[in-house]
């Protein structure tokens, strides 16, 4: 995700007099990626387990959520290597192959997540706005084909990231990874940025906005239908809020800042304070982009079909087992024979004792 990680000021002759943000970068990246790995792994593994257990009632939306969970898990699995890199203060010790694969895998899963969200939004759009057409188009078979197409498309479009491997920094004699090329390589980076900006972000985000506009318009014009089928409308609204939140917090700042940063690098009249501010904004937006893996479990919980029902049933099963166990233990501890006390003949007294026992 360090497509524009030009934050090592010691490596640039044009900014040699500017203060380095290496310490800030290493601390923020290592801490943020560690937290994202922990919360993202727990949330997506839990969601994936529940989604797999619900195989008997699969739907297109379920298929997209399953692939989104897998994509998020693969994304967070690449982050520990980055944590090691920044904990070692920018020294890469894992070899050229892992350097290339970790960069490639992170971008693949980042943009797969975006496209799976777009597919989920279009699935809801068909179900609400065109319910009759959805019976023919919104099938699980079609959803699986869409998911395969997304994986293949993103894997092919992300192949240029395999070209960026480790290299030796001549000034610090450190082995670097996740650092972009300079000079002529930077011009190729500009082209790659605009391709990913349009195809990886703008197009799916436009699809999402159009789908949500159609969903909201349909829900507002069918007030009586919403009252009869309120669950579908509520789930759609929840999905709209969560997906837009993820885009506005994670994906949009990253892509906007990345484009601004490229135009900023082409200028020669920048001051040191501007350069430091821009470099720190790179760090912050990259962390926000990686954090999308922690937000997606909210999508499973609040808008997934029967997801919360299965979670509630699991909680009731655990609670029911506890109650049954308690019910077996109470007669041993609380009976008159165990306590050596006579059974009260007065009905009111017996009810009072039962009440006190239950309160305990």
GISULTA-V150462 format. One record per backbone hydrogen bond with DSSP energy under -0.5 kcal/mol. CO is the residue of the C=O (numbers start at 1). NH is the residue of the N-H. If there is no record, write none. Layout:
CO	NH
CO	NH
This chain:
1	3
2	5
4	6
5	7
7	9
7	21
8	11
9	12
11	13
12	15
13	16
15	18
21	25
22	26
23	27
24	28
25	29
26	30
27	31
28	32
29	33
30	34
31	35
32	36
33	37
34	38
35	39
36	40
37	41
38	42
39	43
40	44
41	45
42	46
43	47
44	48
45	49
46	50
47	51
48	52
49	53
50	54
52	55
54	57
55	58
59	63
60	64
61	65
62	66
63	67
64	68
65	69
66	70
67	71
68	72
69	73
70	74
71	75
72	76
73	77
74	78
75	78
76	79
76	80
78	82
79	82
79	83
80	84
81	85
82	86
83	87
84	88
85	90
85	91
86	89
90	92
91	93
94	98
95	99
96	100
97	101
98	102
99	103
100	104
101	105
102	106
103	107
104	108
105	109
106	110
107	111
108	112
109	113
110	114
111	115
112	116
113	117
114	118
115	119
116	120
117	121
118	122
119	123
120	124
121	125
122	126
123	127
124	128
125	129
125	130
126	130
130	134
131	135
132	135
132	136
133	136
133	137
134	138
137	139
139	143
140	144
141	145
142	146
143	147
144	148
145	149
146	150
147	151
148	152
149	153
150	154
151	155
152	156
153	157
154	158
156	159
158	161
159	162
160	163
161	164
163	165
167	169
167	176
168	170
169	173
174	169
174	176
175	92
176	167
182	185
183	186
183	187
184	187
184	188
185	189
186	190
187	191
188	192
189	193
190	194
191	195
192	196
193	197
194	198
195	199
195	200
196	200
196	201
197	201
197	202
198	203
201	205
202	206
203	207
204	208
205	209
206	210
207	211
208	212
209	213
210	214
211	215
212	216
213	217
214	218
215	219
216	220
217	221
218	222
222	226
223	227
224	228
225	229
227	230
229	233
230	234
231	235
232	236
233	237
234	238
235	239
236	240
237	241
238	242
239	243
240	244
241	245
242	246
243	247
244	248
245	249
246	250
246	251
247	252
250	254
251	255
252	256
253	257
254	258
255	259
256	260
257	261
258	262
259	263
260	264
261	265
262	266
264	267
271	275
272	276
273	277
274	278
275	279
276	280
277	281
278	282
279	283
280	284
281	285
282	286
283	287
284	288
285	289
286	290
287	291
289	292
290	293
291	294
291	295
292	296
295	298
295	299
296	299
296	300
297	301
298	302
299	303
300	304
304	307
304	308
306	310
307	311
308	312
309	313
310	314
311	315
312	316
313	317
314	318
315	319
316	320
317	321
318	322
319	323
320	324
321	325
322	326
323	327
324	328
325	329
326	330
327	331
329	333
330	334
331	335
335	339
336	340
336	341
346	350
347	351
348	352
349	353
350	354
351	355
352	356
353	357
354	358
355	359
356	360
